[in-house]
Amino acid sequence: GEVYTYCPNEAESWMSSECDSSPGDINYDGIINILDIVLMVNMILDDEYDSLADINEDDTVDILDIVNLVNIIIQ
């Protein structure tokens, strides 16, 4: 089936494809910051998957993605 992603910044809130967002911008607010890290950690704890959180594109959201996200933030 189709995966629906909530896009708060889009005119059409529910879309059948992913929002225009950068990898790591998990809450789609246009900013990659600590809030995205918190969401990623919760996603890992809940065993969820989102391609925006899969920064190293290995089809798994895990600690390696957190490390990559932290590196993006501190650059």
PyMOL Python script that loads the backbone (N, CA, C, O; Angstrom):
from pymol import cmd

cmd.read_pdbstr("""\
ATOM      1  N   GLY A   1       0.812  -1.188   0.000  1.00  0.00           N
ATOM      2  CA  GLY A   1       0.000   0.000   0.000  1.00  0.00           C
ATOM      3  C   GLY A   1       0.851   1.244   0.000  1.00  0.00           C
ATOM      4  O   GLY A   1       2.075   1.192   0.115  1.00  0.00           O
ATOM      5  N   GLU A   2       0.178   2.352  -0.130  1.00  0.00           N
ATOM      6  CA  GLU A   2       0.876   3.626  -0.131  1.00  0.00           C
ATOM      7  C   GLU A   2       1.229   4.052   1.285  1.00  0.00           C
ATOM      8  O   GLU A   2       0.504   3.755   2.235  1.00  0.00           O
ATOM      9  N   VAL A   3       2.340   4.744   1.411  1.00  0.00           N
ATOM     10  CA  VAL A   3       2.745   5.306   2.691  1.00  0.00           C
ATOM     11  C   VAL A   3       2.430   6.794   2.650  1.00  0.00           C
ATOM     12  O   VAL A   3       2.887   7.509   1.758  1.00  0.00           O
ATOM     13  N   TYR A   4       1.648   7.256   3.619  1.00  0.00           N
ATOM     14  CA  TYR A   4       1.287   8.667   3.677  1.00  0.00           C
ATOM     15  C   TYR A   4       2.132   9.367   4.720  1.00  0.00           C
ATOM     16  O   TYR A   4       2.287   8.881   5.840  1.00  0.00           O
ATOM     17  N   THR A   5       2.673  10.504   4.346  1.00  0.00           N
ATOM     18  CA  THR A   5       3.527  11.280   5.218  1.00  0.00           C
ATOM     19  C   THR A   5       2.856  12.617   5.491  1.00  0.00           C
ATOM     20  O   THR A   5       2.374  13.267   4.563  1.00  0.00           O
ATOM     21  N   TYR A   6       2.819  13.029   6.731  1.00  0.00           N
ATOM     22  CA  TYR A   6       2.252  14.324   7.084  1.00  0.00           C
ATOM     23  C   TYR A   6       3.255  15.417   6.758  1.00  0.00           C
ATOM     24  O   TYR A   6       4.414  15.350   7.169  1.00  0.00           O
ATOM     25  N   CYS A   7       2.812  16.413   6.025  1.00  0.00           N
ATOM     26  CA  CYS A   7       3.684  17.501   5.588  1.00  0.00           C
ATOM     27  C   CYS A   7       3.121  18.823   6.076  1.00  0.00           C
ATOM     28  O   CYS A   7       2.294  19.420   5.387  1.00  0.00           O
ATOM     29  N   PRO A   8       3.542  19.301   7.242  1.00  0.00           N
ATOM     30  CA  PRO A   8       2.937  20.516   7.804  1.00  0.00           C
ATOM     31  C   PRO A   8       3.173  21.765   6.977  1.00  0.00           C
ATOM     32  O   PRO A   8       2.402  22.719   7.088  1.00  0.00           O
ATOM     33  N   ASN A   9       4.209  21.793   6.153  1.00  0.00           N
ATOM     34  CA  ASN A   9       4.520  22.993   5.378  1.00  0.00           C
ATOM     35  C   ASN A   9       3.926  22.964   3.979  1.00  0.00           C
ATOM     36  O   ASN A   9       4.149  23.888   3.197  1.00  0.00           O
ATOM     37  N   GLU A  10       3.186  21.936   3.656  1.00  0.00           N
ATOM     38  CA  GLU A  10       2.620  21.795   2.321  1.00  0.00           C
ATOM     39  C   GLU A  10       1.167  22.259   2.317  1.00  0.00           C
ATOM     40  O   GLU A  10       0.468  22.143   3.323  1.00  0.00           O
ATOM     41  N   ALA A  11       0.722  22.781   1.191  1.00  0.00           N
ATOM     42  CA  ALA A  11      -0.674  23.189   1.064  1.00  0.00           C
ATOM     43  C   ALA A  11      -1.584  21.966   1.186  1.00  0.00           C
ATOM     44  O   ALA A  11      -2.633  22.026   1.828  1.00  0.00           O
ATOM     45  N   GLU A  12      -1.183  20.882   0.578  1.00  0.00           N
ATOM     46  CA  GLU A  12      -1.915  19.619   0.691  1.00  0.00           C
ATOM     47  C   GLU A  12      -1.221  18.812   1.773  1.00  0.00           C
ATOM     48  O   GLU A  12      -0.155  18.246   1.531  1.00  0.00           O
ATOM     49  N   SER A  13      -1.809  18.748   2.966  1.00  0.00           N
ATOM     50  CA  SER A  13      -1.119  18.187   4.123  1.00  0.00           C
ATOM     51  C   SER A  13      -0.780  16.713   3.986  1.00  0.00           C
ATOM     52  O   SER A  13       0.321  16.300   4.350  1.00  0.00           O
ATOM     53  N   TRP A  14      -1.699  15.914   3.471  1.00  0.00           N
ATOM     54  CA  TRP A  14      -1.424  14.477   3.367  1.00  0.00           C
ATOM     55  C   TRP A  14      -1.123  14.148   1.921  1.00  0.00           C
ATOM     56  O   TRP A  14      -1.958  14.361   1.042  1.00  0.00           O
ATOM     57  N   MET A  15       0.048  13.639   1.677  1.00  0.00           N
ATOM     58  CA  MET A  15       0.475  13.353   0.313  1.00  0.00           C
ATOM     59  C   MET A  15       0.863  11.885   0.212  1.00  0.00           C
ATOM     60  O   MET A  15       1.192  11.256   1.217  1.00  0.00           O
ATOM     61  N   SER A  16       0.826  11.340  -0.995  1.00  0.00           N
ATOM     62  CA  SER A  16       1.165   9.937  -1.176  1.00  0.00           C
ATOM     63  C   SER A  16       2.669   9.737  -1.321  1.00  0.00           C
ATOM     64  O   SER A  16       3.143   8.601  -1.357  1.00  0.00           O
ATOM     65  N   SER A  17       3.412  10.815  -1.404  1.00  0.00           N
ATOM     66  CA  SER A  17       4.872  10.710  -1.457  1.00  0.00           C
ATOM     67  C   SER A  17       5.449  11.570  -0.342  1.00  0.00           C
ATOM     68  O   SER A  17       4.717  12.276   0.352  1.00  0.00           O
ATOM     69  N   GLU A  18       6.742  11.508  -0.178  1.00  0.00           N
ATOM     70  CA  GLU A  18       7.365  12.260   0.912  1.00  0.00           C
ATOM     71  C   GLU A  18       7.387  13.751   0.623  1.00  0.00           C
ATOM     72  O   GLU A  18       7.338  14.169  -0.534  1.00  0.00           O
ATOM     73  N   CYS A  19       7.458  14.536   1.661  1.00  0.00           N
ATOM     74  CA  CYS A  19       7.504  15.989   1.533  1.00  0.00           C
ATOM     75  C   CYS A  19       8.847  16.428   0.978  1.00  0.00           C
ATOM     76  O   CYS A  19       9.816  15.668   0.983  1.00  0.00           O
ATOM     77  N   ASP A  20       8.891  17.645   0.507  1.00  0.00           N
ATOM     78  CA  ASP A  20      10.164  18.227   0.116  1.00  0.00           C
ATOM     79  C   ASP A  20      10.912  18.573   1.390  1.00  0.00           C
ATOM     80  O   ASP A  20      10.629  19.587   2.028  1.00  0.00           O
ATOM     81  N   SER A  21      11.857  17.740   1.755  1.00  0.00           N
ATOM     82  CA  SER A  21      12.603  17.955   2.980  1.00  0.00           C
ATOM     83  C   SER A  21      13.981  17.332   2.838  1.00  0.00           C
ATOM     84  O   SER A  21      14.164  16.376   2.085  1.00  0.00           O
ATOM     85  N   SER A  22      14.938  17.870   3.553  1.00  0.00           N
ATOM     86  CA  SER A  22      16.297  17.352   3.505  1.00  0.00           C
ATOM     87  C   SER A  22      16.436  16.134   4.398  1.00  0.00           C
ATOM     88  O   SER A  22      15.760  16.038   5.422  1.00  0.00           O
ATOM     89  N   PRO A  23      17.309  15.198   4.023  1.00  0.00           N
ATOM     90  CA  PRO A  23      17.578  14.078   4.936  1.00  0.00           C
ATOM     91  C   PRO A  23      17.992  14.618   6.301  1.00  0.00           C
ATOM     92  O   PRO A  23      18.842  15.505   6.388  1.00  0.00           O
ATOM     93  N   GLY A  24      17.405  14.097   7.346  1.00  0.00           N
ATOM     94  CA  GLY A  24      17.700  14.557   8.696  1.00  0.00           C
ATOM     95  C   GLY A  24      16.665  15.519   9.245  1.00  0.00           C
ATOM     96  O   GLY A  24      16.567  15.693  10.460  1.00  0.00           O
ATOM     97  N   ASP A  25      15.882  16.156   8.361  1.00  0.00           N
ATOM     98  CA  ASP A  25      14.831  17.074   8.812  1.00  0.00           C
ATOM     99  C   ASP A  25      13.569  16.259   9.054  1.00  0.00           C
ATOM    100  O   ASP A  25      12.621  16.309   8.270  1.00  0.00           O
ATOM    101  N   ILE A  26      13.570  15.515  10.145  1.00  0.00           N
ATOM    102  CA  ILE A  26      12.543  14.522  10.404  1.00  0.00           C
ATOM    103  C   ILE A  26      11.190  15.147  10.719  1.00  0.00           C
ATOM    104  O   ILE A  26      10.153  14.551  10.427  1.00  0.00           O
ATOM    105  N   ASN A  27      11.184  16.346  11.313  1.00  0.00           N
ATOM    106  CA  ASN A  27       9.908  17.001  11.623  1.00  0.00           C
ATOM    107  C   ASN A  27       9.478  17.991  10.540  1.00  0.00           C
ATOM    108  O   ASN A  27       8.511  18.728  10.732  1.00  0.00           O
ATOM    109  N   TYR A  28      10.172  18.017   9.421  1.00  0.00           N
ATOM    110  CA  TYR A  28       9.792  18.812   8.243  1.00  0.00           C
ATOM    111  C   TYR A  28       9.639  20.297   8.541  1.00  0.00           C
ATOM    112  O   TYR A  28       8.782  20.961   7.957  1.00  0.00           O
ATOM    113  N   ASP A  29      10.471  20.829   9.453  1.00  0.00           N
ATOM    114  CA  ASP A  29      10.344  22.255   9.766  1.00  0.00           C
ATOM    115  C   ASP A  29      11.373  23.109   9.033  1.00  0.00           C
ATOM    116  O   ASP A  29      11.453  24.315   9.263  1.00  0.00           O
ATOM    117  N   GLY A  30      12.159  22.496   8.155  1.00  0.00           N
ATOM    118  CA  GLY A  30      13.140  23.240   7.374  1.00  0.00           C
ATOM    119  C   GLY A  30      14.446  23.476   8.104  1.00  0.00           C
ATOM    120  O   GLY A  30      15.351  24.105   7.556  1.00  0.00           O
ATOM    121  N   ILE A  31      14.565  22.982   9.343  1.00  0.00           N
ATOM    122  CA  ILE A  31      15.770  23.168  10.145  1.00  0.00           C
ATOM    123  C   ILE A  31      16.204  21.812  10.688  1.00  0.00           C
ATOM    124  O   ILE A  31      15.384  21.064  11.222  1.00  0.00           O
ATOM    125  N   ILE A  32      17.481  21.494  10.555  1.00  0.00           N
ATOM    126  CA  ILE A  32      18.002  20.263  11.143  1.00  0.00           C
ATOM    127  C   ILE A  32      18.636  20.623  12.471  1.00  0.00           C
ATOM    128  O   ILE A  32      19.637  21.338  12.513  1.00  0.00           O
ATOM    129  N   ASN A  33      18.045  20.118  13.578  1.00  0.00           N
ATOM    130  CA  ASN A  33      18.517  20.489  14.906  1.00  0.00           C
ATOM    131  C   ASN A  33      18.242  19.371  15.914  1.00  0.00           C
ATOM    132  O   ASN A  33      17.921  18.244  15.534  1.00  0.00           O
ATOM    133  N   ILE A  34      18.372  19.697  17.200  1.00  0.00           N
ATOM    134  CA  ILE A  34      18.227  18.713  18.272  1.00  0.00           C
ATOM    135  C   ILE A  34      16.839  18.073  18.281  1.00  0.00           C
ATOM    136  O   ILE A  34      16.698  16.922  18.696  1.00  0.00           O
ATOM    137  N   LEU A  35      15.820  18.794  17.833  1.00  0.00           N
ATOM    138  CA  LEU A  35      14.476  18.216  17.779  1.00  0.00           C
ATOM    139  C   LEU A  35      14.447  17.009  16.846  1.00  0.00           C
ATOM    140  O   LEU A  35      13.761  16.024  17.118  1.00  0.00           O
ATOM    141  N   ASP A  36      15.191  17.089  15.748  1.00  0.00           N
ATOM    142  CA  ASP A  36      15.259  15.965  14.821  1.00  0.00           C
ATOM    143  C   ASP A  36      15.994  14.774  15.446  1.00  0.00           C
ATOM    144  O   ASP A  36      15.650  13.622  15.185  1.00  0.00           O
ATOM    145  N   ILE A  37      16.996  15.053  16.263  1.00  0.00           N
ATOM    146  CA  ILE A  37      17.703  13.965  16.958  1.00  0.00           C
ATOM    147  C   ILE A  37      16.749  13.260  17.919  1.00  0.00           C
ATOM    148  O   ILE A  37      16.721  12.031  17.978  1.00  0.00           O
ATOM    149  N   VAL A  38      15.965  14.039  18.676  1.00  0.00           N
ATOM    150  CA  VAL A  38      15.010  13.451  19.615  1.00  0.00           C
ATOM    151  C   VAL A  38      14.010  12.570  18.870  1.00  0.00           C
ATOM    152  O   VAL A  38      13.713  11.459  19.310  1.00  0.00           O
ATOM    153  N   LEU A  39      13.492  13.058  17.751  1.00  0.00           N
ATOM    154  CA  LEU A  39      12.551  12.263  16.958  1.00  0.00           C
ATOM    155  C   LEU A  39      13.202  10.994  16.431  1.00  0.00           C
ATOM    156  O   LEU A  39      12.579   9.933  16.404  1.00  0.00           O
ATOM    157  N   MET A  40      14.471  11.107  16.008  1.00  0.00           N
ATOM    158  CA  MET A  40      15.173   9.932  15.492  1.00  0.00           C
ATOM    159  C   MET A  40      15.370   8.893  16.592  1.00  0.00           C
ATOM    160  O   MET A  40      15.167   7.701  16.359  1.00  0.00           O
ATOM    161  N   VAL A  41      15.762   9.328  17.779  1.00  0.00           N
ATOM    162  CA  VAL A  41      15.946   8.394  18.895  1.00  0.00           C
ATOM    163  C   VAL A  41      14.626   7.697  19.209  1.00  0.00           C
ATOM    164  O   VAL A  41      14.599   6.482  19.406  1.00  0.00           O
ATOM    165  N   ASN A  42      13.532   8.455  19.256  1.00  0.00           N
ATOM    166  CA  ASN A  42      12.226   7.856  19.511  1.00  0.00           C
ATOM    167  C   ASN A  42      11.840   6.876  18.414  1.00  0.00           C
ATOM    168  O   ASN A  42      11.248   5.832  18.687  1.00  0.00           O
ATOM    169  N   MET A  43      12.173   7.212  17.182  1.00  0.00           N
ATOM    170  CA  MET A  43      11.887   6.328  16.057  1.00  0.00           C
ATOM    171  C   MET A  43      12.640   5.006  16.222  1.00  0.00           C
ATOM    172  O   MET A  43      12.089   3.934  15.969  1.00  0.00           O
ATOM    173  N   ILE A  44      13.886   5.090  16.643  1.00  0.00           N
ATOM    174  CA  ILE A  44      14.689   3.879  16.863  1.00  0.00           C
ATOM    175  C   ILE A  44      14.097   3.056  17.998  1.00  0.00           C
ATOM    176  O   ILE A  44      13.969   1.837  17.882  1.00  0.00           O
ATOM    177  N   LEU A  45      13.737   3.715  19.090  1.00  0.00           N
ATOM    178  CA  LEU A  45      13.163   3.009  20.236  1.00  0.00           C
ATOM    179  C   LEU A  45      11.836   2.343  19.888  1.00  0.00           C
ATOM    180  O   LEU A  45      11.511   1.284  20.427  1.00  0.00           O
ATOM    181  N   ASP A  46      11.068   2.958  18.992  1.00  0.00           N
ATOM    182  CA  ASP A  46       9.768   2.410  18.592  1.00  0.00           C
ATOM    183  C   ASP A  46       9.876   1.483  17.389  1.00  0.00           C
ATOM    184  O   ASP A  46       8.864   0.985  16.894  1.00  0.00           O
ATOM    185  N   ASP A  47      11.108   1.249  16.912  1.00  0.00           N
ATOM    186  CA  ASP A  47      11.370   0.384  15.762  1.00  0.00           C
ATOM    187  C   ASP A  47      10.585   0.848  14.532  1.00  0.00           C
ATOM    188  O   ASP A  47       9.957   0.048  13.838  1.00  0.00           O
ATOM    189  N   GLU A  48      10.636   2.171  14.279  1.00  0.00           N
ATOM    190  CA  GLU A  48       9.972   2.755  13.122  1.00  0.00           C
ATOM    191  C   GLU A  48      11.015   3.098  12.064  1.00  0.00           C
ATOM    192  O   GLU A  48      12.216   3.120  12.333  1.00  0.00           O
ATOM    193  N   TYR A  49      10.527   3.367  10.855  1.00  0.00           N
ATOM    194  CA  TYR A  49      11.430   3.724   9.755  1.00  0.00           C
ATOM    195  C   TYR A  49      10.865   4.915   9.002  1.00  0.00           C
ATOM    196  O   TYR A  49       9.669   4.979   8.716  1.00  0.00           O
ATOM    197  N   ASP A  50      11.744   5.855   8.685  1.00  0.00           N
ATOM    198  CA  ASP A  50      11.424   6.994   7.831  1.00  0.00           C
ATOM    199  C   ASP A  50      12.660   7.256   6.992  1.00  0.00           C
ATOM    200  O   ASP A  50      13.762   7.369   7.528  1.00  0.00           O
ATOM    201  N   SER A  51      12.490   7.354   5.696  1.00  0.00           N
ATOM    202  CA  SER A  51      13.657   7.531   4.826  1.00  0.00           C
ATOM    203  C   SER A  51      14.422   8.816   5.138  1.00  0.00           C
ATOM    204  O   SER A  51      15.627   8.874   4.892  1.00  0.00           O
ATOM    205  N   LEU A  52      13.764   9.848   5.673  1.00  0.00           N
ATOM    206  CA  LEU A  52      14.478  11.076   6.048  1.00  0.00           C
ATOM    207  C   LEU A  52      15.394  10.840   7.240  1.00  0.00           C
ATOM    208  O   LEU A  52      16.386  11.549   7.409  1.00  0.00           O
ATOM    209  N   ALA A  53      15.074   9.860   8.061  1.00  0.00           N
ATOM    210  CA  ALA A  53      15.911   9.535   9.212  1.00  0.00           C
ATOM    211  C   ALA A  53      17.036   8.577   8.839  1.00  0.00           C
ATOM    212  O   ALA A  53      18.011   8.451   9.580  1.00  0.00           O
ATOM    213  N   ASP A  54      16.914   7.907   7.709  1.00  0.00           N
ATOM    214  CA  ASP A  54      17.922   6.952   7.245  1.00  0.00           C
ATOM    215  C   ASP A  54      18.983   7.705   6.452  1.00  0.00           C
ATOM    216  O   ASP A  54      19.053   7.602   5.227  1.00  0.00           O
ATOM    217  N   ILE A  55      19.799   8.456   7.162  1.00  0.00           N
ATOM    218  CA  ILE A  55      20.753   9.368   6.525  1.00  0.00           C
ATOM    219  C   ILE A  55      21.809   8.626   5.721  1.00  0.00           C
ATOM    220  O   ILE A  55      22.215   9.102   4.660  1.00  0.00           O
ATOM    221  N   ASN A  56      22.265   7.469   6.201  1.00  0.00           N
ATOM    222  CA  ASN A  56      23.285   6.724   5.457  1.00  0.00           C
ATOM    223  C   ASN A  56      22.667   5.748   4.451  1.00  0.00           C
ATOM    224  O   ASN A  56      23.380   4.963   3.825  1.00  0.00           O
ATOM    225  N   GLU A  57      21.355   5.801   4.300  1.00  0.00           N
ATOM    226  CA  GLU A  57      20.615   5.052   3.281  1.00  0.00           C
ATOM    227  C   GLU A  57      20.921   3.556   3.292  1.00  0.00           C
ATOM    228  O   GLU A  57      21.157   2.955   2.244  1.00  0.00           O
ATOM    229  N   ASP A  58      20.916   2.951   4.508  1.00  0.00           N
ATOM    230  CA  ASP A  58      21.152   1.509   4.610  1.00  0.00           C
ATOM    231  C   ASP A  58      19.869   0.756   4.955  1.00  0.00           C
ATOM    232  O   ASP A  58      19.917  -0.398   5.383  1.00  0.00           O
ATOM    233  N   ASP A  59      18.724   1.410   4.768  1.00  0.00           N
ATOM    234  CA  ASP A  59      17.403   0.832   5.026  1.00  0.00           C
ATOM    235  C   ASP A  59      17.148   0.500   6.492  1.00  0.00           C
ATOM    236  O   ASP A  59      16.267  -0.301   6.806  1.00  0.00           O
ATOM    237  N   THR A  60      17.909   1.108   7.382  1.00  0.00           N
ATOM    238  CA  THR A  60      17.736   0.944   8.821  1.00  0.00           C
ATOM    239  C   THR A  60      17.992   2.289   9.493  1.00  0.00           C
ATOM    240  O   THR A  60      18.929   3.000   9.128  1.00  0.00           O
ATOM    241  N   VAL A  61      17.170   2.633  10.464  1.00  0.00           N
ATOM    242  CA  VAL A  61      17.413   3.827  11.272  1.00  0.00           C
ATOM    243  C   VAL A  61      18.031   3.347  12.571  1.00  0.00           C
ATOM    244  O   VAL A  61      17.392   2.643  13.353  1.00  0.00           O
ATOM    245  N   ASP A  62      19.298   3.738  12.800  1.00  0.00           N
ATOM    246  CA  ASP A  62      20.023   3.262  13.971  1.00  0.00           C
ATOM    247  C   ASP A  62      21.034   4.309  14.443  1.00  0.00           C
ATOM    248  O   ASP A  62      21.020   5.451  13.983  1.00  0.00           O
ATOM    249  N   ILE A  63      21.895   3.910  15.350  1.00  0.00           N
ATOM    250  CA  ILE A  63      22.874   4.827  15.957  1.00  0.00           C
ATOM    251  C   ILE A  63      23.779   5.480  14.915  1.00  0.00           C
ATOM    252  O   ILE A  63      24.219   6.613  15.105  1.00  0.00           O
ATOM    253  N   LEU A  64      24.058   4.784  13.828  1.00  0.00           N
ATOM    254  CA  LEU A  64      24.899   5.372  12.777  1.00  0.00           C
ATOM    255  C   LEU A  64      24.222   6.588  12.153  1.00  0.00           C
ATOM    256  O   LEU A  64      24.889   7.555  11.786  1.00  0.00           O
ATOM    257  N   ASP A  65      22.899   6.536  12.033  1.00  0.00           N
ATOM    258  CA  ASP A  65      22.171   7.687  11.508  1.00  0.00           C
ATOM    259  C   ASP A  65      22.192   8.849  12.498  1.00  0.00           C
ATOM    260  O   ASP A  65      22.254  10.010  12.095  1.00  0.00           O
ATOM    261  N   ILE A  66      22.140   8.537  13.793  1.00  0.00           N
ATOM    262  CA  ILE A  66      22.238   9.593  14.813  1.00  0.00           C
ATOM    263  C   ILE A  66      23.595  10.283  14.712  1.00  0.00           C
ATOM    264  O   ILE A  66      23.674  11.511  14.748  1.00  0.00           O
ATOM    265  N   VAL A  67      24.661   9.496  14.586  1.00  0.00           N
ATOM    266  CA  VAL A  67      26.008  10.068  14.455  1.00  0.00           C
ATOM    267  C   VAL A  67      26.072  10.966  13.228  1.00  0.00           C
ATOM    268  O   VAL A  67      26.615  12.069  13.300  1.00  0.00           O
ATOM    269  N   ASN A  68      25.530  10.516  12.110  1.00  0.00           N
ATOM    270  CA  ASN A  68      25.531  11.329  10.891  1.00  0.00           C
ATOM    271  C   ASN A  68      24.732  12.606  11.075  1.00  0.00           C
ATOM    272  O   ASN A  68      25.135  13.669  10.603  1.00  0.00           O
ATOM    273  N   LEU A  69      23.588  12.505  11.766  1.00  0.00           N
ATOM    274  CA  LEU A  69      22.769  13.684  12.004  1.00  0.00           C
ATOM    275  C   LEU A  69      23.490  14.688  12.897  1.00  0.00           C
ATOM    276  O   LEU A  69      23.445  15.890  12.634  1.00  0.00           O
ATOM    277  N   VAL A  70      24.142  14.220  13.929  1.00  0.00           N
ATOM    278  CA  VAL A  70      24.921  15.119  14.798  1.00  0.00           C
ATOM    279  C   VAL A  70      26.015  15.810  13.982  1.00  0.00           C
ATOM    280  O   VAL A  70      26.245  17.008  14.151  1.00  0.00           O
ATOM    281  N   ASN A  71      26.689  15.071  13.101  1.00  0.00           N
ATOM    282  CA  ASN A  71      27.729  15.657  12.253  1.00  0.00           C
ATOM    283  C   ASN A  71      27.163  16.737  11.340  1.00  0.00           C
ATOM    284  O   ASN A  71      27.813  17.758  11.118  1.00  0.00           O
ATOM    285  N   ILE A  72      25.973  16.530  10.813  1.00  0.00           N
ATOM    286  CA  ILE A  72      25.333  17.551   9.960  1.00  0.00           C
ATOM    287  C   ILE A  72      25.069  18.822  10.781  1.00  0.00           C
ATOM    288  O   ILE A  72      25.292  19.938  10.309  1.00  0.00           O
ATOM    289  N   ILE A  73      24.592  18.629  12.013  1.00  0.00           N
ATOM    290  CA  ILE A  73      24.248  19.781  12.856  1.00  0.00           C
ATOM    291  C   ILE A  73      25.481  20.584  13.260  1.00  0.00           C
ATOM    292  O   ILE A  73      25.441  21.814  13.273  1.00  0.00           O
ATOM    293  N   ILE A  74      26.573  19.901  13.589  1.00  0.00           N
ATOM    294  CA  ILE A  74      27.746  20.622  14.088  1.00  0.00           C
ATOM    295  C   ILE A  74      28.665  21.148  12.990  1.00  0.00           C
ATOM    296  O   ILE A  74      29.655  21.815  13.288  1.00  0.00           O
ATOM    297  N   GLN A  75      28.358  20.864  11.737  1.00  0.00           N
ATOM    298  CA  GLN A  75      29.198  21.368  10.647  1.00  0.00           C
ATOM    299  C   GLN A  75      29.061  22.852  10.492  1.00  0.00           C
ATOM    300  O   GLN A  75      29.698  23.444   9.621  1.00  0.00           O
TER     301      GLN A  75
END
""", "prot")
cmd.dss("prot")
cmd.show_as("cartoon", "prot")
cmd.util.cbc("prot")
cmd.orient("prot")
